[in-house]
């Protein structure tokens, strides 16, 4: 009976470990897909244990067979050179710095973002660090004890870690590679500064080895730390509920919602498959047609985009606050169907007079038609619309103001 009661829990842990190991090794082959799998099925406890294990392997050759307890304490402290130091930098400097940079970019307040994004970022960055340094740890054990201190090896493995962090940032925030590289670079600078600070106050960090102090810190901040994990738990729970809902052959919305998740992560093929399945279940699902059109336009498959968007507009003339007409107009423009683009974008701007993206594309269509003065007015209105947006929205639409400004030069 005791065995039967605990068997499901054991199976759950085995499945979690198996899924986490698959995602870890997938990072070497398909980092984008691996980060997505880590977000959906990864466990923070596994990421912490795996990172600690790799860090111990990295420093294992440095510990003689017989050493005093004071020497062992150095390896289990947070001081520079200890095997906990890089993990401290990730948890206390790099991940919060990435969140802070995102907040400074106007995507939300730091307190909200740190609550929602800290644990998903920490999970992905720890797994990335583990994948980056695992080969070095194995090489140190089997080949060369001094490899950790080789400058070329240091640059190579740190660069690989940085690349994996870029994939993590891009997947979590749905940003382009350029923005992900910029955020990661700024976070890296903050990490270097943090490492320098740790080096300066390093001796004081030995105090963290005190069991009494660790217990006090746990009771003081345990509730806050548990709340930081809510962002990851909520994401994974929502994803799991959607996956369960897709077992219903008549539930088009579950596929649609999963498609939105993959679309936000810039996993276009997975998103397309979900949206197409939603349309198969319900051909009148206008929102799914809209998103298929948006993806097709982004991939410059303009005729495919037009087909889906025309269907969406026919199903719902005011779909997504009339966004369907903006997307359709931009797709017509991309397909060089300029008269149709002009008509669709005029309809959109008549209904949404302060949308900078719509104003930009309408200006482009007007310029193509030779209506230069009107085009200039649209570009100026697009810039004004961006400048008058609330700060939390401005970061998301800033590019359209910049594009409009370049058209006026």
MARTIBA-637397 format. One record per residue (C-alpha): residue number from 1; x, y, z. Coordinates in nm, 4 decimals, m for minus. Each point is the difference from the previous one (the first is absolute). Example, Ala and Ser with C-alpha at 12.3 -4.5 7.8 and 13.67 -1.06 7.14 Angstrom:
# MARTIBA-637397
+-----+----------+----------+----------+
:   k :     east :    north :       up :
+-----+----------+----------+----------+
:   1 :   1.2300 :  m0.4500 :   0.7800 :
:   2 :   0.1370 :   0.3440 :  m0.0660 :
+-----+----------+----------+----------+
***
This chain:
# MARTIBA-637397
+-----+----------+----------+----------+
:   k :     east :    north :       up :
+-----+----------+----------+----------+
:   1 :   0.0000 :   0.0000 :   0.0000 :
:   2 :   0.2817 :   0.2413 :   0.0883 :
:   3 :   0.1607 :  m0.0704 :  m0.3354 :
:   4 :  m0.3264 :   0.0581 :  m0.1865 :
:   5 :  m0.0583 :   0.3337 :   0.1724 :
:   6 :   0.3411 :   0.1348 :  m0.0937 :
:   7 :   0.0338 :  m0.1549 :  m0.3459 :
:   8 :  m0.1753 :   0.2905 :  m0.1803 :
:   9 :   0.2334 :   0.2496 :   0.1677 :
:  10 :   0.3033 :  m0.2035 :  m0.0995 :
:  11 :  m0.1248 :  m0.0235 :  m0.3574 :
:  12 :  m0.0575 :   0.3757 :  m0.0027 :
:  13 :   0.3581 :   0.0688 :   0.1101 :
:  14 :   0.1397 :  m0.2474 :  m0.2519 :
:  15 :  m0.2009 :   0.1633 :  m0.2780 :
:  16 :   0.1152 :   0.3465 :   0.1097 :
:  17 :   0.3637 :  m0.1082 :  m0.0010 :
:  18 :  m0.0370 :  m0.1692 :  m0.3384 :
:  19 :  m0.1679 :   0.3039 :  m0.1557 :
:  20 :   0.2594 :   0.2360 :   0.1479 :
:  21 :   0.2893 :  m0.2137 :  m0.1248 :
:  22 :  m0.1502 :  m0.0112 :  m0.3507 :
:  23 :  m0.0358 :   0.3776 :   0.0002 :
:  24 :   0.3552 :   0.0437 :   0.1322 :
:  25 :   0.1579 :  m0.2032 :  m0.2791 :
:  26 :  m0.2346 :   0.1498 :  m0.2610 :
:  27 :   0.1691 :   0.3348 :   0.0747 :
:  28 :   0.3022 :  m0.1271 :  m0.1932 :
:  29 :  m0.2073 :  m0.0671 :  m0.3133 :
:  30 :  m0.3084 :   0.2228 :  m0.0035 :
:  31 :   0.0391 :   0.2695 :   0.2658 :
:  32 :  m0.3240 :   0.1821 :  m0.0871 :
:  33 :  m0.2123 :  m0.3138 :   0.0239 :
:  34 :   0.1879 :  m0.1061 :   0.3139 :
:  35 :  m0.0715 :   0.3287 :   0.1789 :
:  36 :  m0.3678 :  m0.0357 :  m0.0885 :
:  37 :  m0.0045 :  m0.3534 :   0.1420 :
:  38 :   0.1768 :   0.1202 :   0.3150 :
:  39 :  m0.2643 :   0.2700 :   0.0476 :
:  40 :  m0.2806 :  m0.2531 :  m0.0451 :
:  41 :   0.1335 :  m0.2982 :   0.1946 :
:  42 :   0.3198 :   0.1029 :   0.1768 :
:  43 :   0.0400 :  m0.0050 :   0.3763 :
:  44 :   0.1943 :   0.2638 :   0.1894 :
:  45 :   0.1240 :  m0.2512 :   0.2562 :
:  46 :   0.1542 :  m0.2084 :  m0.2797 :
:  47 :   0.1677 :   0.3072 :  m0.1512 :
:  48 :   0.1512 :   0.0910 :   0.3380 :
:  49 :   0.1213 :  m0.3543 :   0.0708 :
:  50 :   0.1426 :  m0.0395 :  m0.3515 :
:  51 :   0.1829 :   0.3341 :   0.0180 :
:  52 :   0.1419 :  m0.0867 :   0.3423 :
:  53 :   0.1147 :  m0.3392 :  m0.1260 :
:  54 :   0.1788 :   0.1506 :  m0.3010 :
:  55 :   0.1582 :   0.2683 :   0.2176 :
:  56 :   0.1267 :  m0.2671 :   0.2390 :
:  57 :   0.1411 :  m0.1994 :  m0.2924 :
:  58 :   0.1796 :   0.3108 :  m0.1262 :
:  59 :   0.1796 :   0.0433 :   0.3302 :
:  60 :   0.0338 :  m0.3647 :   0.1071 :
:  61 :   0.3564 :  m0.0343 :  m0.1365 :
:  62 :   0.1047 :   0.2984 :   0.2142 :
:  63 :  m0.0860 :  m0.1764 :   0.3276 :
:  64 :   0.2758 :  m0.2339 :   0.1240 :
:  65 :  m0.0981 :  m0.3304 :   0.1545 :
:  66 :   0.0823 :   0.1267 :   0.3473 :
:  67 :  m0.0735 :   0.3619 :   0.0776 :
:  68 :  m0.0949 :   0.1852 :   0.3186 :
:  69 :  m0.3623 :   0.1013 :   0.0505 :
:  70 :   0.0906 :   0.3677 :  m0.0540 :
:  71 :   0.1069 :  m0.0811 :  m0.3564 :
:  72 :  m0.3244 :  m0.1850 :  m0.0661 :
:  73 :  m0.1927 :   0.3009 :   0.1346 :
:  74 :   0.1553 :   0.2127 :  m0.2733 :
:  75 :  m0.1524 :  m0.2216 :  m0.2651 :
:  76 :  m0.3473 :   0.0103 :   0.1555 :
:  77 :   0.0027 :   0.3775 :   0.0604 :
:  78 :  m0.1027 :   0.2829 :  m0.2286 :
:  79 :   0.3477 :   0.1505 :  m0.0112 :
:  80 :   0.1759 :   0.0550 :  m0.3376 :
:  81 :   0.1472 :  m0.3265 :  m0.1257 :
:  82 :  m0.2472 :  m0.2114 :   0.1954 :
:  83 :  m0.2369 :  m0.2236 :  m0.1867 :
:  84 :  m0.3083 :   0.1850 :   0.1206 :
:  85 :   0.1233 :   0.3388 :  m0.1232 :
:  86 :  m0.1213 :  m0.0221 :  m0.3646 :
:  87 :  m0.3395 :  m0.1262 :   0.1113 :
:  88 :  m0.0288 :   0.2922 :   0.2415 :
:  89 :   0.0822 :   0.2375 :  m0.2861 :
:  90 :  m0.2743 :  m0.1541 :  m0.2130 :
:  91 :  m0.2673 :   0.0083 :   0.2699 :
:  92 :   0.0860 :   0.3315 :   0.1645 :
:  93 :   0.1438 :   0.2078 :  m0.2860 :
:  94 :  m0.0454 :  m0.1270 :  m0.3567 :
:  95 :  m0.3695 :  m0.1000 :   0.0125 :
:  96 :  m0.1153 :   0.3083 :   0.1976 :
:  97 :   0.2070 :   0.2189 :  m0.2353 :
:  98 :  m0.1793 :  m0.1441 :  m0.3044 :
:  99 :  m0.3370 :   0.0677 :   0.1657 :
: 100 :   0.1106 :   0.3534 :   0.0925 :
: 101 :   0.1079 :   0.0716 :  m0.3584 :
: 102 :  m0.3361 :  m0.1240 :  m0.1243 :
: 103 :  m0.1750 :   0.2295 :   0.2486 :
: 104 :   0.2192 :   0.2948 :  m0.0990 :
: 105 :  m0.1041 :  m0.0620 :  m0.3609 :
: 106 :  m0.3583 :   0.0815 :   0.0954 :
: 107 :  m0.1473 :  m0.3516 :   0.0072 :
: 108 :  m0.1333 :   0.0256 :   0.3551 :
: 109 :   0.1043 :   0.0809 :   0.3537 :
: 110 :   0.2946 :  m0.1857 :   0.1492 :
: 111 :  m0.2093 :  m0.1358 :   0.2885 :
: 112 :  m0.2556 :  m0.1540 :  m0.2366 :
: 113 :   0.2593 :  m0.1374 :  m0.2414 :
: 114 :   0.2187 :  m0.1487 :   0.2730 :
: 115 :  m0.3059 :  m0.1788 :   0.1416 :
: 116 :  m0.1024 :  m0.1401 :  m0.3390 :
: 117 :   0.3332 :  m0.0569 :  m0.1742 :
: 118 :   0.2626 :  m0.0743 :   0.2657 :
: 119 :  m0.0613 :  m0.3722 :   0.0413 :
: 120 :  m0.0430 :  m0.0776 :  m0.3748 :
: 121 :   0.3186 :   0.1934 :  m0.0763 :
: 122 :   0.1907 :  m0.1584 :   0.2872 :
: 123 :  m0.1069 :  m0.3467 :  m0.1134 :
: 124 :   0.1093 :   0.0587 :  m0.3603 :
: 125 :   0.3252 :   0.1782 :   0.0866 :
: 126 :   0.1049 :  m0.2677 :   0.2504 :
: 127 :  m0.0712 :  m0.2730 :  m0.2550 :
: 128 :   0.1956 :   0.1997 :  m0.2593 :
: 129 :   0.2956 :   0.0353 :   0.2379 :
: 130 :  m0.0098 :  m0.3724 :   0.0718 :
: 131 :  m0.0032 :  m0.0877 :  m0.3706 :
: 132 :   0.2798 :   0.2471 :  m0.0759 :
: 133 :   0.2374 :  m0.1183 :   0.2729 :
: 134 :  m0.0765 :  m0.3720 :   0.0084 :
: 135 :   0.2450 :  m0.0752 :  m0.2869 :
: 136 :   0.2688 :   0.2041 :   0.1775 :
: 137 :  m0.0582 :  m0.1852 :   0.3272 :
: 138 :   0.0319 :  m0.3370 :  m0.1752 :
: 139 :   0.3090 :   0.1166 :  m0.1891 :
: 140 :   0.1645 :   0.1137 :   0.3243 :
: 141 :  m0.0576 :  m0.3365 :   0.1591 :
: 142 :   0.1158 :  m0.2071 :  m0.2974 :
: 143 :   0.2537 :   0.2156 :  m0.1816 :
: 144 :   0.1507 :   0.3020 :   0.1682 :
: 145 :  m0.0387 :   0.1294 :   0.3539 :
: 146 :   0.1165 :   0.3501 :  m0.1017 :
: 147 :  m0.2535 :   0.0361 :  m0.2822 :
: 148 :  m0.2296 :   0.2146 :   0.2171 :
: 149 :   0.2691 :   0.2673 :   0.0212 :
: 150 :   0.0864 :   0.0013 :  m0.3708 :
: 151 :  m0.1000 :   0.3440 :  m0.1431 :
: 152 :  m0.1189 :  m0.1459 :  m0.3314 :
: 153 :  m0.2171 :  m0.2600 :   0.1728 :
: 154 :  m0.1384 :   0.2701 :   0.2282 :
: 155 :  m0.1007 :   0.2142 :  m0.2991 :
: 156 :  m0.1501 :  m0.2905 :  m0.1973 :
: 157 :  m0.2167 :  m0.1416 :   0.2777 :
: 158 :  m0.1124 :   0.3413 :   0.1214 :
: 159 :  m0.0917 :   0.0954 :  m0.3569 :
: 160 :  m0.2022 :  m0.3197 :  m0.0359 :
: 161 :  m0.1768 :   0.0736 :   0.3273 :
: 162 :  m0.0792 :   0.3517 :  m0.1252 :
: 163 :  m0.1470 :  m0.1407 :  m0.3232 :
: 164 :  m0.2290 :  m0.2308 :   0.1972 :
: 165 :  m0.1100 :   0.2919 :   0.2190 :
: 166 :  m0.0876 :   0.1930 :  m0.3169 :
: 167 :  m0.2274 :  m0.2869 :  m0.1046 :
: 168 :  m0.1557 :  m0.0017 :   0.3477 :
: 169 :  m0.0683 :   0.3747 :  m0.0049 :
: 170 :  m0.1385 :  m0.0167 :  m0.3547 :
: 171 :  m0.2341 :  m0.2880 :   0.0833 :
: 172 :  m0.1270 :   0.1361 :   0.3309 :
: 173 :  m0.0586 :   0.3544 :  m0.1233 :
: 174 :  m0.0805 :  m0.0727 :  m0.3645 :
: 175 :   0.2543 :   0.2597 :  m0.1130 :
: 176 :   0.2136 :  m0.0025 :  m0.3098 :
: 177 :   0.3581 :  m0.1214 :   0.0121 :
: 178 :   0.1311 :   0.3570 :  m0.0065 :
: 179 :  m0.1950 :   0.1010 :   0.3101 :
: 180 :   0.0859 :  m0.3298 :   0.1736 :
: 181 :   0.3702 :   0.0525 :  m0.0695 :
: 182 :  m0.0192 :   0.3560 :   0.1333 :
: 183 :  m0.1806 :  m0.1038 :   0.3195 :
: 184 :   0.2437 :  m0.2864 :   0.0564 :
: 185 :   0.3024 :   0.2239 :  m0.0596 :
: 186 :  m0.1204 :   0.2591 :   0.2502 :
: 187 :  m0.0803 :  m0.2754 :   0.2479 :
: 188 :   0.3474 :  m0.1415 :  m0.0535 :
: 189 :   0.1565 :   0.3379 :   0.0768 :
: 190 :  m0.1998 :   0.0114 :   0.3209 :
: 191 :   0.1213 :  m0.3518 :   0.0791 :
: 192 :   0.3630 :   0.1006 :  m0.0486 :
: 193 :  m0.0549 :   0.3017 :   0.2244 :
: 194 :  m0.1600 :  m0.2265 :   0.2578 :
: 195 :   0.2939 :  m0.2408 :  m0.0170 :
: 196 :   0.2384 :   0.2918 :   0.0560 :
: 197 :  m0.2030 :   0.1094 :   0.3014 :
: 198 :   0.0045 :  m0.3530 :   0.1383 :
: 199 :   0.3768 :  m0.0025 :  m0.0460 :
: 200 :   0.0234 :   0.3209 :   0.1996 :
: 201 :  m0.2148 :  m0.1175 :   0.2911 :
: 202 :   0.0824 :  m0.3682 :  m0.0438 :
: 203 :   0.1276 :  m0.0674 :   0.3533 :
: 204 :  m0.3296 :   0.1178 :   0.1465 :
: 205 :  m0.1863 :  m0.2633 :  m0.2023 :
: 206 :   0.1509 :  m0.2760 :   0.2106 :
: 207 :  m0.2628 :   0.1017 :   0.2536 :
: 208 :  m0.2584 :  m0.1585 :  m0.2295 :
: 209 :   0.1505 :  m0.3351 :   0.0924 :
: 210 :  m0.1472 :   0.0378 :   0.3486 :
: 211 :  m0.2918 :  m0.2448 :   0.0408 :
: 212 :  m0.1646 :   0.2356 :   0.2484 :
: 213 :   0.0056 :   0.2890 :  m0.2472 :
: 214 :  m0.1366 :  m0.2187 :  m0.2799 :
: 215 :  m0.2883 :  m0.1122 :   0.2219 :
: 216 :  m0.0767 :   0.3613 :   0.0926 :
: 217 :   0.0034 :   0.1064 :  m0.3656 :
: 218 :  m0.2299 :  m0.2881 :  m0.0911 :
: 219 :  m0.2640 :   0.0966 :   0.2569 :
: 220 :   0.0310 :   0.3684 :  m0.0919 :
: 221 :  m0.0378 :  m0.0406 :  m0.3766 :
: 222 :  m0.1539 :  m0.3444 :  m0.0592 :
: 223 :  m0.3482 :   0.1367 :  m0.0755 :
: 224 :   0.1438 :   0.2526 :  m0.2449 :
: 225 :   0.2091 :  m0.2659 :  m0.1712 :
: 226 :  m0.3021 :  m0.2280 :  m0.0303 :
: 227 :  m0.1967 :   0.2802 :  m0.1667 :
: 228 :   0.2780 :   0.0406 :  m0.2572 :
: 229 :  m0.0690 :  m0.3555 :  m0.1107 :
: 230 :  m0.3653 :   0.0812 :  m0.0701 :
: 231 :   0.0785 :   0.1321 :  m0.3478 :
: 232 :   0.1470 :  m0.3316 :  m0.1115 :
: 233 :  m0.2662 :  m0.2116 :   0.1706 :
: 234 :  m0.2815 :   0.2041 :  m0.1539 :
: 235 :   0.1474 :  m0.0244 :  m0.3506 :
: 236 :   0.0528 :  m0.3726 :   0.0212 :
: 237 :  m0.3421 :  m0.0646 :   0.1515 :
: 238 :  m0.1721 :   0.2017 :  m0.2735 :
: 239 :   0.1971 :  m0.1837 :  m0.2687 :
: 240 :  m0.0858 :  m0.3387 :   0.1498 :
: 241 :  m0.3706 :   0.0837 :   0.0178 :
: 242 :   0.0020 :   0.1030 :  m0.3657 :
: 243 :   0.1775 :  m0.3202 :  m0.1012 :
: 244 :  m0.2653 :  m0.2007 :   0.1848 :
: 245 :  m0.2768 :   0.2012 :  m0.1671 :
: 246 :   0.1333 :  m0.0850 :  m0.3473 :
: 247 :  m0.1042 :  m0.3606 :   0.0613 :
: 248 :  m0.3534 :   0.1238 :  m0.0631 :
: 249 :  m0.0381 :  m0.0264 :  m0.3810 :
: 250 :  m0.2475 :   0.2904 :   0.0024 :
: 251 :   0.2072 :   0.2490 :   0.2023 :
: 252 :   0.1466 :   0.2395 :  m0.2579 :
: 253 :   0.0762 :   0.2669 :   0.2610 :
: 254 :   0.2560 :  m0.2166 :   0.1845 :
: 255 :   0.2006 :  m0.0397 :  m0.3198 :
: 256 :  m0.0340 :   0.3724 :  m0.0646 :
: 257 :   0.1285 :   0.0927 :   0.3468 :
: 258 :   0.2968 :  m0.2367 :  m0.0361 :
: 259 :   0.0675 :   0.1565 :  m0.3393 :
: 260 :   0.0163 :   0.3427 :   0.1635 :
: 261 :   0.2577 :  m0.1301 :   0.2493 :
: 262 :   0.2195 :  m0.1417 :  m0.2764 :
: 263 :  m0.0471 :   0.3153 :  m0.2070 :
: 264 :   0.1134 :   0.2166 :   0.2907 :
: 265 :   0.3072 :  m0.2226 :   0.0321 :
: 266 :   0.0686 :   0.0444 :  m0.3747 :
: 267 :  m0.0459 :  m0.3708 :  m0.0692 :
: 268 :  m0.1850 :   0.0534 :  m0.3254 :
: 269 :  m0.0363 :  m0.3609 :  m0.1163 :
: 270 :  m0.1545 :  m0.1119 :   0.3304 :
: 271 :  m0.2309 :   0.3021 :   0.0037 :
: 272 :  m0.1135 :  m0.0610 :  m0.3589 :
: 273 :  m0.0794 :  m0.3643 :   0.0791 :
: 274 :  m0.2179 :   0.1035 :   0.2968 :
: 275 :  m0.1833 :   0.2761 :  m0.1893 :
: 276 :  m0.0602 :  m0.2273 :  m0.2988 :
: 277 :  m0.1399 :  m0.2670 :   0.2310 :
: 278 :  m0.2333 :   0.2614 :   0.1536 :
: 279 :  m0.1225 :   0.0939 :  m0.3490 :
: 280 :  m0.0517 :  m0.3654 :  m0.0880 :
: 281 :  m0.2193 :  m0.0440 :   0.3066 :
: 282 :  m0.1856 :   0.3290 :  m0.0542 :
: 283 :   0.0359 :   0.1546 :  m0.3502 :
: 284 :  m0.1783 :   0.3138 :   0.1256 :
: 285 :   0.2680 :   0.0666 :   0.2659 :
: 286 :   0.0910 :   0.3505 :  m0.1175 :
: 287 :   0.2769 :   0.0579 :   0.2572 :
: 288 :   0.1886 :  m0.3109 :  m0.1133 :
: 289 :  m0.0202 :   0.1168 :  m0.3641 :
: 290 :   0.1308 :   0.3402 :   0.1128 :
: 291 :   0.3041 :  m0.1478 :   0.1750 :
: 292 :   0.0777 :  m0.2266 :  m0.2956 :
: 293 :  m0.0053 :   0.3129 :  m0.2147 :
: 294 :   0.2261 :   0.1884 :   0.2401 :
: 295 :   0.2576 :  m0.2809 :  m0.0021 :
: 296 :  m0.0160 :  m0.0361 :  m0.3789 :
: 297 :   0.0562 :   0.3746 :  m0.0422 :
: 298 :   0.2973 :  m0.0139 :   0.2351 :
: 299 :   0.1432 :  m0.2805 :  m0.2153 :
: 300 :  m0.0708 :   0.2078 :  m0.3155 :
: 301 :  m0.2509 :  m0.2549 :  m0.1308 :
: 302 :  m0.2256 :   0.2859 :  m0.0947 :
: 303 :  m0.2572 :  m0.1851 :  m0.2118 :
: 304 :  m0.0500 :  m0.2586 :   0.2758 :
: 305 :  m0.0353 :   0.2837 :   0.2481 :
: 306 :  m0.2585 :   0.1738 :  m0.2183 :
: 307 :  m0.2056 :  m0.3197 :  m0.0271 :
: 308 :  m0.0205 :  m0.0466 :   0.3759 :
: 309 :  m0.0542 :   0.3689 :   0.0752 :
: 310 :  m0.2741 :   0.0409 :  m0.2602 :
: 311 :  m0.1757 :  m0.2989 :   0.1547 :
: 312 :   0.0412 :   0.1490 :   0.3491 :
: 313 :  m0.1348 :   0.3395 :  m0.1127 :
: 314 :  m0.2989 :  m0.1653 :  m0.1688 :
: 315 :  m0.0768 :  m0.1888 :   0.3225 :
: 316 :   0.0384 :   0.3059 :   0.2242 :
: 317 :   0.0292 :   0.3478 :  m0.1524 :
: 318 :   0.1278 :   0.1482 :   0.3286 :
: 319 :   0.2210 :  m0.2889 :   0.1070 :
: 320 :   0.2621 :   0.0731 :   0.2663 :
: 321 :  m0.0977 :   0.3673 :   0.0212 :
: 322 :   0.0291 :   0.0231 :  m0.3806 :
: 323 :   0.3599 :  m0.1300 :  m0.0012 :
: 324 :  m0.1068 :  m0.2337 :  m0.2791 :
: 325 :  m0.0171 :   0.2962 :  m0.2412 :
: 326 :   0.3449 :   0.1249 :   0.0962 :
: 327 :   0.1476 :  m0.3454 :  m0.0504 :
: 328 :  m0.1876 :  m0.0430 :  m0.3271 :
: 329 :   0.1129 :   0.3388 :  m0.1272 :
: 330 :   0.3639 :  m0.0716 :   0.0869 :
: 331 :  m0.0278 :  m0.3389 :  m0.1734 :
: 332 :  m0.1488 :   0.1599 :  m0.3126 :
: 333 :   0.2903 :   0.2471 :   0.0049 :
: 334 :   0.2525 :  m0.2835 :   0.0299 :
: 335 :  m0.1643 :  m0.1747 :  m0.2961 :
: 336 :   0.0206 :   0.3249 :  m0.2037 :
: 337 :  m0.3786 :   0.0245 :  m0.0117 :
: 338 :   0.0180 :   0.3692 :   0.0843 :
: 339 :  m0.3554 :   0.1135 :  m0.0768 :
: 340 :  m0.1438 :  m0.2701 :   0.2235 :
: 341 :   0.2558 :   0.0882 :   0.2677 :
: 342 :  m0.1065 :   0.3638 :  m0.0135 :
: 343 :  m0.3684 :  m0.0875 :   0.0410 :
: 344 :   0.0573 :  m0.2420 :   0.2902 :
: 345 :   0.2341 :   0.2345 :   0.1857 :
: 346 :  m0.2304 :   0.2975 :  m0.0466 :
: 347 :  m0.2806 :  m0.2048 :   0.1531 :
: 348 :   0.2264 :  m0.0913 :   0.2922 :
: 349 :   0.1206 :   0.3554 :   0.0685 :
: 350 :  m0.3549 :   0.1324 :  m0.0212 :
: 351 :  m0.0868 :  m0.2381 :   0.2836 :
: 352 :   0.3295 :   0.0135 :   0.1925 :
: 353 :   0.1382 :   0.3486 :  m0.0562 :
: 354 :   0.2847 :  m0.0253 :   0.2545 :
: 355 :   0.1543 :  m0.3374 :  m0.0748 :
: 356 :   0.3626 :   0.0725 :  m0.1029 :
: 357 :   0.0492 :  m0.3233 :  m0.1936 :
: 358 :  m0.3136 :   0.0579 :  m0.2065 :
: 359 :   0.0946 :   0.3633 :  m0.0607 :
: 360 :   0.3463 :  m0.1059 :  m0.1128 :
: 361 :  m0.1331 :  m0.2518 :  m0.2532 :
: 362 :  m0.2643 :   0.2446 :  m0.1211 :
: 363 :   0.2762 :   0.2549 :  m0.0532 :
: 364 :   0.1961 :  m0.2564 :  m0.1998 :
: 365 :  m0.3041 :  m0.0734 :  m0.2179 :
: 366 :  m0.0653 :   0.3709 :  m0.0547 :
: 367 :   0.3631 :   0.0587 :  m0.0939 :
: 368 :  m0.0173 :  m0.2872 :  m0.2495 :
: 369 :  m0.3083 :   0.1654 :  m0.1535 :
: 370 :   0.1907 :   0.3273 :  m0.0386 :
: 371 :  m0.2013 :   0.1815 :   0.2692 :
: 372 :   0.3123 :   0.1345 :   0.1701 :
: 373 :  m0.1538 :   0.2694 :   0.2192 :
: 374 :  m0.2591 :  m0.2385 :   0.1429 :
: 375 :   0.2680 :  m0.2655 :   0.0551 :
: 376 :   0.2114 :   0.2482 :   0.1915 :
: 377 :  m0.2970 :   0.0848 :   0.2194 :
: 378 :  m0.0506 :  m0.3696 :   0.0827 :
: 379 :   0.3662 :  m0.0455 :   0.0941 :
: 380 :  m0.0153 :   0.3057 :   0.2263 :
: 381 :  m0.3172 :  m0.1313 :   0.1612 :
: 382 :   0.1670 :  m0.3373 :   0.0548 :
: 383 :   0.2883 :   0.1681 :   0.1840 :
: 384 :  m0.2421 :   0.2056 :   0.2086 :
: 385 :  m0.2030 :  m0.3101 :   0.0855 :
: 386 :   0.3113 :  m0.1728 :   0.1347 :
: 387 :   0.1076 :   0.3031 :   0.2038 :
: 388 :  m0.3423 :   0.0365 :   0.1626 :
: 389 :  m0.0394 :  m0.3671 :   0.0892 :
: 390 :   0.0252 :  m0.1078 :   0.3668 :
: 391 :   0.3528 :  m0.1105 :   0.0880 :
: 392 :  m0.0931 :  m0.3680 :   0.0348 :
: 393 :  m0.1338 :   0.0011 :  m0.3575 :
: 394 :   0.2686 :   0.2185 :  m0.1540 :
: 395 :   0.2652 :  m0.2700 :   0.0158 :
: 396 :  m0.2173 :  m0.2358 :  m0.2031 :
: 397 :  m0.0740 :   0.2430 :  m0.2852 :
: 398 :   0.3131 :   0.2162 :  m0.0001 :
: 399 :   0.1276 :  m0.1582 :  m0.3210 :
: 400 :  m0.2877 :   0.1482 :  m0.2019 :
: 401 :   0.0885 :   0.3504 :   0.1106 :
: 402 :   0.3612 :  m0.0631 :  m0.0964 :
: 403 :  m0.1014 :  m0.1344 :  m0.3404 :
: 404 :  m0.2280 :   0.2948 :  m0.0615 :
: 405 :   0.2802 :   0.2376 :   0.0957 :
: 406 :   0.2341 :  m0.1661 :  m0.2499 :
: 407 :  m0.2616 :   0.0491 :  m0.2752 :
: 408 :  m0.0018 :   0.3755 :   0.0668 :
: 409 :   0.3738 :   0.0408 :  m0.0496 :
+-----+----------+----------+----------+
***
